[in-house]
Amino acid sequence: MESLFHCIFTMHLPYLVVMAFSDELIHLPSLLIVEDEFLIANDLRRILIKAGYQVIGLAGSVDEAKTVVADQTPDIVLLDIFLNGDQTGIDLAHWLNDRSIPFVFLSANLTDGLMEAAKITQPFGFLTKPFREKDVLTTLEIARYRHAHSEEAKLRRQQTIQIAVNNAIVSIQDREQLCLAIATQIHQLVSFSYLNIRIGLPDESSFYWLMLEKTRMNTFERVNLATLLQNEADELLLERLDREAPDRLGEKAGIFTGETFDQLCDTYVTARSCRDNFGVQSLMLFPIQLKRNSLTTIILSSTLAEGFTQKDYEAVSLITPQIALALDNLLAYEELDARRQIKAIELAIVNAFRNGSNIDAILSQVAGAINELLPVDLVALYQVGRPSETAAIDSIVRKDGVVFTPLTRQTIVHHYQVDADEWQKTLADLKASLVKPTLHVGSQFTKELTDNVVGALYHTKLGLQSSMYAPIFVKNQPVASLILGSKAPYAFTYKDLSTLQDISIQLALALENLLAFEQIKTLSEQLQLEKTYLTEEIKTSHNVEEIIGISPALQTVFTSISQVAPTDYTVLITGETGTGKELVARAIHNRSDRKNRAIVKINCAALPAQLIESELFGHERGSFTGATEKRIGKFELANGGTLFLDEIGELPLELQPKLLRAIQEKEIERIGGKGPILIDVRIIAATNRNLQQEVTSGRFRSDLYYRLNVFPITVPPLRERRDDIQPLAQYFLKRISKKLGKPLTSIANTSLHQLLNYDWPGNIRELEHVLERAAILSQTTTLALAEPLLASPRTHVPLIAGQPEDTIQPIEETMRAAILAALAKSGNRIRGAGGAAELLNLKPTTLEARMKKLNISANPRPLAP
């Protein structure tokens, strides 16, 4: 032995000298000396302190040593093999081994038997008394070296095992396959006879239990749990296994053999069943901590009485974190897959209700989607209310190969003697019971058949042994129940019932839409009849829209409207201001095929020139300063309908080509847009200007004019349709009377005479305003004008240059003459270079306001000769 240490010492001398005597050594391990001879112990302490070691204490017995270690764990222990007392150094060595504390034996005489006993404890060295200082330090360095490398090797082995287990099981996404992989990996570390994996999820009322038996070929086969629990008296035990554990054995941990195993069997049914049915004599239980709230356990069983040791338990404990990770991944995958399948079912429900021709076809598609998640043999939709007389939603489909086909009640009851009264009573009872979620499996299903002739019939004819159903609510009222049936006795679980309730919510939305569609269809037919009646009533009226009049001139306008309205051609409406051009445009739209879509109006004179383009064609976000969001233009808004361009003569010249392109090509482009947008819009334009004269003056494009002037309609001024003045006055009088709340019944004769003989330069708008003012001031039921109507002003243009200097006129006449002269010189153009506003050195808006005040039109009519 001495020669052995000498060889080791010589081999590692350079390393040991550096480690023991280097000036750079900062920290040396702490030591505990366990020696019952004080002089030897004290001598060792002196040597060690001198060399820089920290001696945490001296102990003369095993009990003293354990007390010191409990206060402060040493890095290494110098341990005398022979100690006073009942326990020797070898006993303490086993205790230190369990705590992974390295030690070196001290001895004076080592017999062969003692040497063999000492070797079993796996010491890190031996020191023979008496000690030399050099031998003590060298042995300690060797012990430290061996311990360090043994710990590293042990760590590497643990990591290798963990990586291997992780690679083998972490990616498996099937419960049974994962359990088989876990059993295979554990078997490489520990020998066992049976493996149980329990996964309990209290939050979901879900429990999963798999038991595997090792075969002679070292493979694993699944054990039927009914076989395991066959001797238990509780008939409902198997039926509860999908949602709760049969006992609380999974809350235990550790090794159970001998007496502790017998106590376990006395308390827990599954341990007792393993012992009685499979000869199990010992167990190891490992709790598995998952991320979610769970009660998950791995149970290893052996038919040997001393089948497991503490080292076996530690070896399996090394890989439980990897098993937990694999189980977490599996449960997460299952949850995602279940959500995906539920979404697929919801999508199938939507498509079925959209594409299905009847309720049987719809339910067949729905059943096919449900079967992907919950294998079933029958799906039924039973109506428990009558929300709509037009929608019958009762239907039954059964699996026929890989598809579901409709099943009629007549097919089921054929050749089966059922009392009619009992059948009707059972159906009435079903209606009351189907309004709450219910699960029938195993003995529950069997017991239900005794009182349910309908269920017994389906059980007999189709072989159903399990069923569950969930109510479908529409507006918080039960309207139907979704029923699933299976030929397997334990086909469904409470988790499946929860899934069915989720599906019923989407089905409720689809049914609500179906019932609403049926109701809308009924109301629509009724509305169509009412519309036809009202249309016939409207046809008997003499007026078009709100255009009042019986004069021949207006009848010509009515004829033009009726001729052009059914077509899709562009219409140009001309006429003086206030003649009702917009009413004519609306009449054309409302009598056209586009009447169900909107007529969109834009006044080309009411917006600044820089905004008209955006209003007409729209713009993209960020296309110019202030464009903070995308805007849809009037062309897109009127798509499928009519676009009314009022005051088209005021459209800036630079925008006219864009409008022309939109009319010709039937496409537009937003400001800042990336491409053309197709449109389908009918154009109706209106103006009080003479567009032919504007074209001649270069202020309006000729090609745009000819494109707009496909079908011109001229609305006559009121002075040319005097027959309409009295009907119009009566119409306005009724409307004004209702608005003011005054009982105005007639118009005074003198006032009516003035109305009929006035030229109305402001046309209908002026007539309405005159009557409104008179109505406000009226004190009686007979309306009288507030002031006399003056004769219409002259509209010819006097030549200012030819007037005598001594001629003096009122300032209004002078202003009128100057404005008319400027309009004549500018070709009746107000704005722009050479316009009347520039000639008079006025702002265009100021000039327009004065023209309005003086009743001057931009297109004056020449006086009759």
ZABAVEX-496827 format. One record per residue: residue in one letter; x negated, y, z negated of N, C-alpha, C in turn. Coordinates in steps of 0.2 Angstrom, whole numbers, plus 5000, padded with zeros to 4 digits. Example, Ala and Ser with C-alpha at 12.3 -4.5 7.8 and 13.67 -1.06 7.14 Angstrom:
2
A493449724961493849784961493449844961S493649894965493249954964493650004961
//
This chain:
865
M499649945000500050005000499650065000E499050064996498650124996498350135002S498150085006497850085012498350115017L498950095017499450125021499550195021F499550225014499650295014498950335016H498450295015497750325018497850335025C498050285029498150295036498550345038I499150355035499650405036499350475035F499050475029498750535027498150565032T497750515035497250525039497550555046M498050515048498350535055498650605055H498950625049499250695049498850745045L498250725044497850775040497850845042P497750855049497650925051498350965050Y498850935051499550965050499650975043L499550925038499650935031499250985028V498550985030498151045027498451105029V498651115035498951185037499551195033M499951155032500651165028500451175021A499951135018499951145011499451195009F498951215013498451265010498451325014S498851335019498851395023498951455019D498651515020498751575016499351605018E499651585024500251615027500851585024L500851525020501351495017501751545012I502451545014502851595010503251565005H503551505007504051475003503951395003L503851364997503751294996504451264993P504551204994505251174991505251174984S505851174981505851164974505951084972L505651074966505551004964505950994957L506150924956506350904950505950844948I505650844942505150784940505550744935V505750684936506050634932505550584929E505350594923504750554920504850554913D504950494910505050494903504450494898E503850504901503150514898503050584899F503050624893502950694894502350714897L501750684894501050704897501050694904I501250644907501250634914501650684918A502250694915502650744918502350814918N502150834912501850904912501250904916D500850854917500250854921500450864929L500950834931501250844937501450914938R501850944933502051004934501551054935R500951044931500351094932500151084939I500051024942499751024949500251054954L500851044953501351074958501351144958I501451174952501451254951500851284954K500251254952499651274955499651274963A499951224966499951224973500551264976G500951304972501451344974502151314974Y502251254972502851234972503251264966Q503951254967504351284961504651224958V504551214951504751154948505351184944I505951154945506551174942506751144936G506351084934506451054927506150994927L506150964920505850904919506450864916A506550804918507050754915506750694913G506950664907506750604904507150544905S507850554908508250504909508750514915V509150464917509550474923510050524921D510350524915510850574913510650644914E510050654911509750724911509550744918A509350704922509250714929509850744933K510450704932511050724935511350794932T511150804926511350874923511050924927V510350914928509950964931510150974938V510250924942510450924949511150964949A511550944945512250984945512151054944D511651084941511551154940511251184946Q510751144948510351174954510051114958T510251104964510051054968509351064971P508851014969508151024971508051004979D507551024981507351004988507050934988I506750914983506450844983506350824975V506450764974506350734967505750684966L505350694961504850644959505150604954L505250544956505650494951505250434949D505250424943504950364940505350304940I505150254943505550194944505750164937F505350164932505450144925505650204921L506350204918506550254914506850224908N506850254902507150234896507850244897G508250194894508950194895509250134899D509950134899510250084903510150084910Q510050144913509950154920509250174922T508950144927508350154929508250204935G507650214937507550264943507850234949I507950174950508250144956509050164956D509350154950510050184950510150254952L509650294949509650364951509550374958A509050334961508950344968509550334973H509950284971510550274975511050334974W511050364968511450424967511250484971L510550484972510250544976510350534983N510350464985510450454992511150474994D511650464990512350484992512350554993R511950594990511950664991511450694995S511150644999510550665004510050705001I509850694995509250724992508650674992P508150694996507550654996507150644990F506850594989506450574983505850534984V505350544979504750504980504650464973F504550394973504450354967503850364964L503850364957503250364953503150294950S502650264950502550194947501850184945A501750134940501150114938500950044941N501450004940501449934943502049914947L501949894953502449874958502449804959T502949764957502949694959503349684965D503349624968503649614975504349624974G504649604969505449604968505649684967L505249714963505349784962505249824969M504749804972504649844979505249834984E505549774984506049764988506749804986A506749804980507349844977507249914978A506649944978506550014979506550024987K506349984991506449994998507150005000I507649964997508349974999508550044998T508350084993508550154992508250204997Q507850175001507550215007507150285004P506650275000506250324997505850365002F505550425001505150455006504450455004G504250404999503550394998503450364991F502850344989502650314983502050344980L502050364973501450384970501250344964T500650314964500350274959500050304954K500250294948499850324942499250284941P498650324938498650394937498650434944F498750494944498850534950498250574951R498050584957497550634959497850694962E497650754961497950814964498050804971K497550784975497550784982498050734984D498150674981498650624983499350644982V499450684976500150714975500350754980L499950804982500150854987500150824994T499750774996499850745002500450705003T500650664998501250624998501850674998L501850724995502450774995502550805002E501950815006501950845012502250795017I502050725016502250675020503050665019A503250665013503950655011504350715015R504150775014504550835017504550825025Y504050805028503950795035504450735037R504450685034504950625035505650645034H505850685029506450705028506750745033A506350795035506550845040506650815046H506250765048506350735055506950685054S507050655049507650605048508350645048E508350705045508950745046509050775053E508550785056508650815063508850755068A508550695067508850635071509550625069K509750625063510450615061510850665064L510650725064511050785067511150775075R510650755078510650735085511150685086R511050625082511550575083512250595083Q512450635077513050655077513350695083Q512850745085513050785091513150745097T512750695098512850645104513550615103I513750585097514350555097514950595098Q514850655095515450705096515550725103I514950735107514950755114515350705118A515050635116515350585120516150575119V516350585113517050575111517450635115N517150695114517450755117517550745125N517050715128517050705135517550655137A517650605133518050545134518850565133I518950605129519750615127519950685128V519550735129519850805128520250825134S520150795140520550815146521150765148I521250715143521850675145522450705143Q522950695148523550735147524250685146D524050625144524650575143524550555136R525050545132525050535125524750455124E525050415128524750345127524050335129Q523950365135523250355137522750395132L522950445129522450475124522350435118C522950405116522850365110522350305112L522450275118522050215120521250245120A521150305122520450325123520150335116I520650365111520350375104520250315101A520650255102520450195099519850165102T519650175108519050145111518450185108Q518550245107517950285105517850265097I518350265093518250245086517950175086H518150135090517950065090517150055091Q516850105094516150105095515750125088L516150155084515850175077516050125072V516650105072516950065066517350005069S517249945066517749885068518349895064F518949885068519649885065520049835068S520649825065521149775068521749815072Y521949865069522549905071522349985070L522650025075522550095075523250125075N523450165071524050205071523950285072I524250315076524250385077524950415076R524950455071525650495070525550565071I526050595075526050665076526750695074G526750725068527350755066527350835067L527850865070527950935071528550955068P528550975061529150995058529551055061D529251095064529551155067529951135072E529851085076530151065082530651005080S530650975074530950915072530750865076S530150855077529850805082529350765079F529350695080528850645077528750595082Y528050585083527850535088527350485084W527450415085527050365082526850315087L526250295087526050245092525550195088M525650135089525250085085524950035090L524250025090523849985094523549925091E523549875094523249815091522649795095K522049775092521449755095521549685097T521349665104521449595106520749565105R520749495107520049465107519549485112M519849515117519349545122519149615121N519249635115519149705112519449755117T520049745119520549795122521149805117F521549855119522049875114522749865118E523249845114523949835116524349875112R524949895114525449935111525849885106V525949905100526449865096527149895096N527649855097528349885096528449895089L528649965088528849985081529449945078A529849925082530449885080530149815077T529649795080529349725077529049745071L528749795070528349815064528849825058L529449855059529949875054530549825054Q530449765057530949725058531349695051N530949695046531149665039531449725035E531449785037531749835033532449845034A532849855028533549855028533849915031D533449975031533750035034533850035041E534550025044534650025051534450085054L534550145051534450205054533650225055L533250185052532550205052532250215059L532350175064532150175070532450235074E533050255072533450305076533150375073R532850375067532550445065531850455067L531550405070530750405072530650455077D531050485081530950535085530850605082R531150605076531150675073530850675066E530750625063530450625056530050555055A529550555050529150505049529550455045P529350385045529750335041529550345034D528950365032528750375025528250435025R527950445019527450495019526750475018L526650415021525950385021525450435024G525750465029525250515033524950565029E525250585023524950635019524350605014K524250545015523650515011523050525015A522450515011521750515015521250475011G520850445014520350405011520350325012I519950285009519950215010520350175004F520750135007521250095002521150015003T520849984998520649914998520849884991G520949824991521149794984521749814981E521649834975522149864971522449924973T522049974976522350034978522750024985F522549974989522949954994523649924992D523649884987524249854985524749904982Q524449954979524850014976525150054982L524750054987525050094993525650054996C525549984997526149944999526749954995D526649954989527249964984527650024986T527350074988527650144989527850154996Y527450135001527550155008527750095012V528350105016528650055020528150035025T527850085029527450065034526850025032A526550035026525950005024526149935022R526749925019526949855017527149815023S527449845028527649815035526949785038C526449825038525749805041525549745037R525549745031525349695027525749625028D526449635028526849575028526849545035N526849585040526949565047526349555051F525749585049525149575053524549565049G524649545042524149525038523549575036V523749645036523249695035523149695027Q522449705026522249705019521849765016S521749815021521349875019521549925025L521549985022521650045027521150105026M521150145031520750205031521250255034L521350315030521850365033521450435034F521550465040521150525041521650575043P521750625039522250685041521850725047I522250745052522050785057522350855057Q521950905057522150975056522251005063L522851015065522951045072523051125071K523051155076523151225076523951245074R524351205076525051225074525251185068N525851205065526051165059526251095061S525851045058525950975060525750935054L525950875054525750815049525450765054T524850765056524550715060524050675057T524050615058523650565054523350505059I522750485058522550425061522450375055I522750315056522650265051522350205055L521750175052521450115054521550065049S521750005052521949945047521449885049S521349845044520949785045521249735041T521149675044521449615041520949585035L520349615034519849595029519949635023A519849605017519949635011519549695010E518849685012518349745011518249765019G518649785022518549805029518249865031F518149915026517849975027517449995022T516950035023516450065018516550145019Q516150175014516150245014515750275020K515250235022514950255029515350255035D515850205035516350195040516750255040Y516950275034517450335034517050405036E516450405034516050465036515950465044A515850405047515650405054516250425058V516850405056517450425059517650495058S517450525052517650595050517250635055L516650615057516250655062516650675068I517050625071517350645077518050665077T518350675070519050705070519150775072P518550815072518650885075518850875083Q518450825086518550815093519250785095I519450745090520150715091520650765090A520550815085521050865084521050915090L520450925093520450975099520850935105A520750875106521050835111521850835110L522050825104522750825103523050895104D522750955102522951015103523051035110N522551015114522551015121523150985124L523250925122523850885124524450915123L524550935117525250965115525351035118A524751075119524851135123525051115130Y524751065133524851045140525651025141E525850985136526550965136527051015135E526851065131527251125131527351165137L526751175140526751215147527151175152D526951105152527351065157528051065156A528251065150529051065148529351135151R528951185149529251255151529251255159R528751225162528751225170529351185172Q529451125169529951085172530651125170I530751155165531351185163531451245168K530951285170530951335175531151305182A530851245183531051215190531751195190I532051175184532751155183533151215184E532951275181533351335181533351355189L532751355192532751375199533251325203A533251265202533651215205534351235204I534551255198535251275197535451335201V535051385201535151445205535251425213N534751385215534851365222535451315224A535651275219536151235220536851275220F536951325216537551365216537551405222R536951425224536951465230537051425237N536851365237536851325243537451275243G537651255237538151205237538851225239S539151175243539751185246540351175241N540251135236540751125231540451105225I540851095219540551075213540151015213D540450965216540050895216539350905220A539350935225538650945228538250985224I538451035220538051075216537851035210L538250995207538050955201537550895203S537650875209537150825212536450845212Q536350915214535750945215535450955208V535850985203535650995196535450935193A535850875194535650815191534950785193G534850795200534150775202533650815199A533750885198533150925194533150895187I533650885183533650865176533250805176N533450755180533150685180532350685180E532050745183531350745183531050755176L531450795172531250805165531450755160L532150735161532450695156532750635161P532450575161532750525165533450505163V533950515168534650495166534950455171D535550425169535950385174536550415176L536850465172537450495173537450575171V537650615175537750685173538450705174A538750735169539450765170539550835168L540050865171540150935169540950935168Y541150945161541850935159542051005157Q542551025160542851095159543251085153V543151135148543551135141543951195141G543951235146544451295146544651305153R545151345154545351365161545251435162P544651455163544451535164544751555171S544751515176545051535182545451485185E546051505188546451455191546151435198T545651475201545451455207544751415207A544451405201543851375201543951305196A543951245199543951185196543251165195I542951155189542251135188542151075185D542651025185542550955183542150915188S541650885186541250845191540850785187I540750735190540350675187539950645193V539250645192538850615197538450555193R538250505197537850455194537250435198K536750405196536150395199536250335204D536150345210536150295215535550285219G535050245216534450245219534050305216V533850345221533450405219533850465220V534450465222534950525222535550515218F535850565217536450565213537050575217T537550535216538150535221538750545216P539350585219539950595215540250535213L540550535207540950475204541650505202T542150475205542850495203543050455197R543550485193543850455188544250395190Q544550395196544850345199544450285200T543850295202543350235203543250205196I543150245191543050215184543650175182V544250205182544850175179545150115183H544850105189545150055194545049985191H545649945191545649885188545449875181Y545549935177545449935170546049955166Q546349915162546949935159546849985153V547050045154547050095149547750125148D547950135142548550165140548550235142A549050265145549050335148549050375142D549450365137549450415131548850415127E548550355127547850345123547350385127W547350375133546850415138546950485137Q547550515137547650585137547450615130K547550575125547350595118546650595117T546250545120545550545120545250605123L545550615129545350675133545450745129A545950745125546150805121545650805115D545450755112544950755107544250765109L544150745115543450765118543350835119K543950875121543850945123543650975116A543950955110543750985104543050965102S542750905103542150885101541550905106L541750925112541150945117540951015116V541251055111541051125110540451135106K540151075103539551085099539051035102P538351045101537851005104537850935100T537850885103537850815100537450765103L537150725099536750665102536950605099H537050555104537250485102536750435105V536450405100535950355102535950295097G535750235100535750175095536450165092S536450155086537050135082537550195082Q537350255083537850305083538250305089F537950285095538350275101538850215100T538550165097539050105097539650125092K539550155087540050175082540550225086E540350265090540750315094541250275098L541050215101541450185106542050155103T542050145096542650115093543250165093D543150225093543650275093543750315099N543350295104543350335111543450285117V544050285119544150245125543850265131V543750325132543350355138542650335138G542350345132541650315131541550245132A542050205129541950135130542050115137L542450145141542550135148541850145152Y541550205151540950215154540450165152H540450145145539950095143540050035147T540650015147540849945151540649945158K540849995161540850005169540150015171L539750065167539150085170538550065165G538650035160538150015155537850065151L538150125150537850175146537750155139Q537150175136537050155129536750225125S536650275128536450335125536850395129S536950445125537250505128537150565124M537150625127537150685123537450745127Y537650795124538050845128537950915124A537950965128537851035126538351075129P538751125125539251165127538951225132I539351245136539151305141539651365139F539351415137539751475135539751535140V540251555142540351615146540651675142K540351725141540551785137540851755130N540351715127540451695120541051645120Q541351625125541951575125541651515129P541851455126541651385129542051375135V541751365141542151345147541951275149A541451245147541251185150540751145145S540551085146540051045143539651005148L539051015147538550975151538350905148I538550845151538450785147537950745151L537550715148537050665150537150595148G537050545152537150475149536550435152S536350385148535750345150535950265148K535650225152535750155150535250125145A534750165143534350145138534650165131P534450125126534850135119534550195115Y533950215116533650275113533350315118A533750335123533450375129533350445127F533650475122533650545121533450555113T533150615112532950635105533250705104Y533150735098533450795096533050855100K532450835102532050885106532350885113D532550835115532850835122533550875122L533850865116534550905115534350975115S533850995112533651065112533451095119T533151045123532951065130533651075134L534151025133534751025136535151095135Q535051115129535351185127535051235131D534451235131534051285136534351285143I534451225145534651215152535351245153S535751235148536451255148536551325148I536051365146536051435146536051465153Q535551435157535451455164536151435168L536351375166536951345169537551395168A537551415162538151465160538151525164L537551555166537451615170537751595177A537551535180537751515186538451505187L538751475181539451465181539851535181E539551575177539851645176539951675183N539351675187539351705193539851675198L539951605197540451565202541151585200L541251595193541951615191542051685193A541551725192541651795194541751805202F541351765206541451765213542151745215E542451695212543151675213543651725212Q543451765206543951815204543851875209I543251885211543151945216543451925222K543451865224543751845231544451855230T544751835225545551845224545751925224L545351965220545452035220545352065227S544852045230544652065237545152055242E545451995242546051985246546652035245Q546752045238547252085237547152155239L546552185238546352245240546352255247Q546152205251546252215258546952225260L547452185257548152195259548352275257E548052295251548252365249547952415254K547352395257546952445261547352445268T547552385270547952385276548552425276Y548952425270549552465269549352535269L548852555266548652625265548452655272T548152615276547852635282548452645287E548952605287549552625291549952685288E549952695282550252755279549852815282I549152815282548752875284548852885291K549052835295549052845302549752885304T550152885299550752925301550653005299S550153025297549953095295549753125301H549953195302549753235308549153265307N548753255301548153295300547553245301V546953265303546353225303545953245297E545853195292545553215286545853275282E545553335281545853395278545853445283I545853435290545853485295546653495296I546853555294547553575294547653615300G548153605304548353645310548753605315I549153645319549553615324549453655331S548953695331548853735337548653695342P548753715349548453675354547653675354A547353725352546653725352546353675347L546753665341546553615336546653545339Q547253545342547453475345546953455350T546553495353546053475358545453455354V545353485348544753455344544953385341F545553375339545853305337545753255342T545853275348545753225354545053205355S544653255355543953245355543653205350I543853215344543653175338543853095339S544453085341544753015342544352985348Q544153025353543752995359543052975357V542753015353542053005352541852965345A542352965341542252925334542052855335P542452815339542252745339541552725343T541252775346540652765349540052785344D539452775347538852785342538452845345Y538752885349538452935353538352995348T537853035350537653095346538153155348V538453185342538953245343538653305341L538753365345538553425343539153475342I539253495336539853535334539653605334T539953645338539753715338540353755336G540253815333540853865331540553915326E540953965325540754015321540753995313T540454025309540354005302541054015299G541153955295541853955291542353925295T542253895301542753865305542953785303G542553755299542653695297542253635301K541653655303541253605307541053545303E540953555296540753495292541353445291L542053475291542553435291542653395297V542453425303542553385309542053325309A541453345306540953285306541153235302R541453245296541653195292542253155295A542653185299543253155302542953105307I542453125311542153075316541853015312H541453025307541152975303541752925300N542252955297542752915294543152875299R543152895305543552855310543052815315S542452805312541952765316541852695313D541452655316541252585313540852595307R540552655306540052665301540452695294K541052685294541452725289541352695282N541052625282540952595275540252615273R539852645277539252675274539252745273A538752775270538752845268538652895274I538952955274538753015278538353055274V537753065276537253105272537153175276K537153225272537153295275536453325273I536253365277535653405276535753475279N535653535276535753595278535053625280C534953625287534253645289534053715287A534553765286534453835284534353845277A534553795272534553805265533853785262L533453755266532853735263532253765266P531653785262531053815265530853765271A530453795276530253755281529753695279Q529353715274528853665272529253605268L529853605266530153555263530653515267I530853545273531353505277531053445280E530353435281530153375284530153325279S529953335272530053295267530753265266E531253315266531953295265532153255271L531953265277532153225282531853155283F531153155282530853095283530553055277G530553095271530253065265529453075265H529153055259528453055259528253005254E527552985254527252945250526952975244R526852945239526552975233525852995234G525753055232525053085234524953115241S525453115245525353135252525153215252F525353245247525253325247525353345240T525053405238525153425232525853435229G525953405223526653405220526953335222A526753295226527053235228526853175223T527153185217526953135211527253065212E527753065216528052995217528352985224K528452925226528752915233529452935233R529652965239530252995240530552965247I531152945246531552925252531852975256G531752985262532053045266532853025268K533153085270533853075272533953025278F533453015282533552965288533652895285E533152885280533252815277533852805273L534052865269534652855265535252845269A535252875275535852865280535852805284N535352765283535252705287535852665287G536152645293536752615294537352655294G537252725292537852765292537752825297T537852885294537852945298537453005295L537053035299536653095296536953155299F537153205295537453265297536953325296L536753345302536253405302536553465303D536753505297537053565298536553625299E536853675303536353725305535753705308I535853665313535253635317534853685320G535153745322534853795325534253825321E534353815314533853845310533253795309L533253745312532653695311532053725314P531453725310530853755313530653715319L530253755323530053735330529653675329E529153675324528653625323528953555321L529553555318529853495316530353465322Q530453505327530953475332530653415336P530053415337529753345341529853285336K529753295330529853235325530553215325L531053265325531753245325531953215332L531653235337531753205344531553135344R530953125342530653055342531153005337A531353035332531752995327532452975331I532753025335533353005338533252965344Q532652975348532552935354532252865352E531752855348531452795347531752755341K532252785337532552755331532052735326E531552775325531052755320530752825317I530552825311530252875308529652855304E529252905302528652895298528652945292R528552915286528552965280527953005280I527953065277527353105276526853055272G526253045275525753005271525852935272G526352915276526552845277526052805282K526052745281525552705285525852675291G526452685293526752655299527452675300P527752655306528452685307528952635303I529552665302530052635299530652635304L530952575305531552575310532152595306I532552635310533152665307533752655311D534352645309534952645313535452695310V535352755313535752815311536152855316R536752865315537052915320537052985318I536853025323536753095322537353135324I537553175319538053235321537753295319A537653345323537353405322537853465323A537753515319538253575319537853635319T538053695322537753755323538253815324N538053875322538453935324538053975329R537553945331537153985336537253955343N537053995348537153975355536453945357L536453875356535853845357535553845364Q535953855369535753875376535353935376Q535553985373535154045373534554035369E534553995363533953985359533453945364V533653905368533253865372532853915377T533253955380533054005385532554055381S532654075375532154115372531554075369G531554015370530953975367530953955360R531553965357531553955350531853885348F532053845353532353775352532153735358R531953675357531653635362532253615367S532153615373532653595378532853525378D532253475377532353405377532753385371L532653425365533053405359533753425360Y533853485363534553515364534953465368Y534653435374535053395378535153325375R534653305370534753245366535353255361L535453315358535953325354536653335357N536653365363537253395366537553335371V537553275368537853215372538553225372F538953245367539653255367539753315362P539853375366539953435362540653445360I540753475354541453485352541353565349T541853605352541853675349542453685345V542353705339542853715334543053795335P543653805337543953875339543953915332P543853975333543854025327544654035325L544754055320545454065317545854105321R545554165324545854215328546154185335E545854125337546054085343546554035341R546754025335547253975333547754005328R548054055330548454095325549054055322D549254005326549753955324549553915318D548953915316548753875311548653915304I548753985305548554025299549154015294Q549754005296550253995290550253925287P550153875291550053805288549453805283L548853835285548253845281548453885275A548753935276548953975270549353935265Q549853905267550253865263549853805259Y549353775263548953725260548553745255F548153805256547753835251548153865245L548753885246549153915241549353855236K549453795238549653735234549053715230R548453715233547853695230547653745225I547653815226547453865222547953865216S548553855217549053855212548953795207K548753745209548653685205547953695201K547453725204546853735201546953795195L547353845197547353905192547953885187G548353835188548853825184549453875184K549553915190550053965191550553935196P551153945194551753925199551753975205L551353965210551354005216551753965221T552353995223552853955227552853985234S552654045235552754075242552254135243I552254165249551854225251552354275253A552154335250552654395252552554405260N553154425263553254435270552754485273T552654535269552154585271551454565271S551254525266550654495266550554445271L551054405273550954355278550854385285H551254445286551154475292550454505293Q550154525287549454545288548954485289L549154425286548754365288548754345295L549354355298549454335305549154375310N549054445308548754495313548054505312Y547754485307547054495305546654445310D546054475312545554435316545154385313W545054385306544654335302543954325305P543554375305542854365307542554305302G542754295296542454245292542854175292N543354175297543754115298544054085292I544154025292544553985287544254005280R543554005279543254015273543454085270E543554135275543754205273544454205270L544854165274545554155272545654125265E545254075264545354045257545154095252H544654135253544354175248544854235247V545154255252545654315251546254285247L546454225249547054195245546854185238E546254165236546054155229546054215225R545754275228545754335225546454355223A546954355228547654375227547954335222A547854265222548154225217547954245210I547254255209547054275202547354335200L547554385204547854445202548554445202S548854395205549554395206549954385199Q550454425198550854425192551554385193T551654365199552354335200552154265204T552754235205552654165209552554185216T552754245218552654255225551954295226L551554265230550854295231550854355236A550554405233550454465238549754485238L549454505244548754525244548554575240A547954575237547754625232547654685235E547454685242547254745245547454735253P547554785257547754775264547054755268L547254715273546654685277546554735282L545954765283545754815288545754785295A545754825300545754795306544954775307S544954725312544254695313543854745316P543154745313542754795316542554785323R542254835326542054825333541454785334T541354745339540754705339540354725345H540454785349540054805354539454835351V538954845355538254875353538254945356P538254995351538255065354537455085355L537355125360536655145362536455205358I536055195353535855245348535455295352A535055285357534655335360535055385364G535655365366536155405370536555445366Q536555445360537055485355536755555355P537255605355537055675354536855685347E536355735346536055745340536555765334D537055805337537555825332538055775329T538055715332538455665330538255635323I538755645319538655615312539155565310Q538855505308539255445307539155425299P539655385297539455355290538855305290I538555305285537855265284537955195286E538555165284538755095286538755085294E539055135297539055125305538355135308T537955185305537255195307536855125306M536955095300536555035299536854975304R537454975305537754925309537454935316A537454995318537255005325536454985326A536055005321535354985321535254915321I535654875317535554805317535754775323L536354795326536554765332536054785338A535754845338535254855343534654815342A534454805336533854755335534054685337L534654665336534754595338534854595345A535054645349535054645356534354635359K533954675356533254675359532854615357S533054585352532654525350533054455353G533554465357533854405359534254375354N534554415349534954385343534454335339R533854345339533354315334533254355328I533354325322533154365316532454355314R532254295314531554285310531054275316G530454275313529854265318529554335321A529054325325528754375328529254405334G529354475334529854505338530554495336G530654465330531354455328531654525326A532254525324532654585322532354605315A532154565311531954585304531254615305E530854595310530254635311530354695314L530754705319530954765322531154825317L531554795312531854845307531454855301N530854815301530454815295530754795289L531154745289531554715283531354645283K531454615277531354545275531954505279P531854445282532454415285532954405280T532854385274533354375269533754435268T533454495267533754565266534254575272L533954565278534354575284534954535284E534854475283535454425283535954445278A535754465272536254495267536654555269R536254595273536654655275537054645281M536854595285537354575291537954545288K537854505283538454475280538954525277K538654575274539054625271539454665276L539154675282539454715287539754675292N539854605291540254565295539954555302I539254555302538954555309538654485310S538854455316538654385317538054385322A537654335321537054335325537154325333N537754305334537954285341538654335342P538554395343539154435344539554425350R540154425350540554415356540654485359P540554485366540654545369541454565369L541554635369542254655369542554645375A543254625375543554605381543654675385P543554665392543654735396544354755395
//
